């Protein structure tokens, strides 16, 4: 009887050890801080892959650029030293320009319009174009936030920004909007933005409300103007070597988990934005200015079409109509 009991306990333990030893360990890299929803999404993906595969996949998440910047991470995906990542579609656009269409200014009406893109044929089309060129598989896109203009006065029309020195990142994408409406885009490193606003080096800047809040730009700006000019996002990518090694059923598993994470954490970020706007309106921390976006879009869209092509822009803008 004693021997039978010993066997009863030993066999499950051995099976657990074998299962753990045979688990495929995957590295998931990104540049975002541990407390962000994007790191939480990566952790959630790891837990779900492990659970739904009965422990065949073990995911280790490396936030805060621990495995390098976005360029290094992309190289790792191609080489197989990194298996999965969250990264920006603008960066991936260096390899396949159409995939950066989601970051083009004034192509989204609102969050509901953007959400339709997540599972659309348009997203599948641009993601597949990137896959053909690199072998890396883009599975999902997560909402990062809508960029708004802050200033010390209300901005309601394009004319209100004419000649305005506005801080932007030093990249072509961020200059499209201000240049099209006659503002003066001024590249300044992000670390210096607060001081530049405080000293009047620039009259305004543009970022999602979550960034405005976390960096306390409300201390040096009076208004947040709801231009909603760019909807930022990040994409979930599986590296080429891992994707090639997966069975069809495992590919479906990865696809399902990444898409579920996208839906879950996009809503979390969007709801947090809405809470911040509500708090600002109640507290008066910043004056929240409603903006008629149509006159801005009319000036900007021709530039967008020249960069991404009229057909692709029309496909994106037509979603849900």
GIZI-V970535 format. One record per backbone hydrogen bond with DSSP energy under -1.0 kcal/mol. CO is the residue of the C=O (numbers start at 1). NH is the residue of the N-H. If there is no record, write none. Layout:
co & nh
CO & NH
CO & NH
This chain:
co & nh
1 & 5
2 & 6
3 & 7
4 & 8
5 & 9
6 & 10
7 & 11
9 & 13
10 & 14
11 & 15
12 & 16
13 & 17
14 & 18
15 & 19
16 & 20
17 & 21
18 & 22
24 & 58
26 & 60
27 & 83
27 & 84
28 & 62
29 & 86
30 & 65
32 & 64
33 & 36
36 & 40
37 & 41
38 & 42
39 & 43
40 & 44
41 & 45
42 & 46
43 & 47
44 & 48
45 & 49
46 & 50
47 & 51
48 & 52
49 & 53
50 & 55
51 & 54
56 & 24
58 & 26
60 & 28
62 & 30
63 & 66
65 & 68
69 & 73
70 & 74
71 & 75
72 & 76
73 & 77
74 & 78
75 & 79
76 & 80
76 & 81
76 & 82
83 & 239
84 & 29
85 & 237
87 & 235
88 & 92
89 & 93
91 & 94
92 & 95
92 & 96
96 & 99
97 & 100
98 & 101
100 & 103
101 & 104
110 & 114
111 & 115
112 & 116
114 & 117
117 & 120
120 & 124
121 & 125
122 & 126
123 & 127
124 & 128
125 & 129
126 & 130
127 & 131
128 & 132
129 & 133
130 & 134
131 & 135
137 & 238
140 & 236
142 & 234
145 & 232
147 & 229
148 & 207
149 & 225
150 & 205
151 & 222
151 & 223
157 & 160
158 & 161
159 & 162
161 & 164
164 & 184
165 & 203
165 & 204
166 & 186
168 & 188
169 & 171
172 & 175
175 & 179
176 & 180
177 & 181
178 & 183
179 & 182
182 & 163
184 & 166
186 & 168
189 & 192
190 & 193
192 & 196
193 & 197
194 & 198
195 & 199
196 & 201
196 & 202
204 & 167
205 & 150
207 & 148
208 & 212
209 & 213
210 & 214
211 & 215
212 & 217
213 & 216
216 & 219
217 & 220
222 & 287
223 & 151
224 & 289
225 & 149
225 & 227
229 & 106
230 & 147
232 & 144
232 & 145
234 & 142
235 & 87
236 & 139
236 & 140
237 & 85
238 & 137
239 & 243
240 & 244
241 & 245
247 & 251
248 & 252
249 & 253
250 & 254
251 & 255
252 & 256
253 & 257
254 & 258
255 & 259
256 & 260
257 & 261
258 & 262
259 & 263
260 & 264
261 & 265
262 & 266
263 & 267
264 & 268
265 & 269
266 & 270
267 & 271
268 & 272
269 & 273
270 & 274
271 & 275
272 & 276
273 & 277
274 & 278
275 & 279
276 & 280
277 & 281
278 & 282
279 & 283
280 & 284
287 & 224
289 & 226
293 & 297
294 & 298
296 & 300
297 & 301
300 & 303
300 & 304
301 & 305
302 & 306
303 & 307
304 & 308
305 & 309
309 & 313
310 & 314
311 & 315
312 & 316
313 & 317
314 & 318
316 & 319
318 & 321
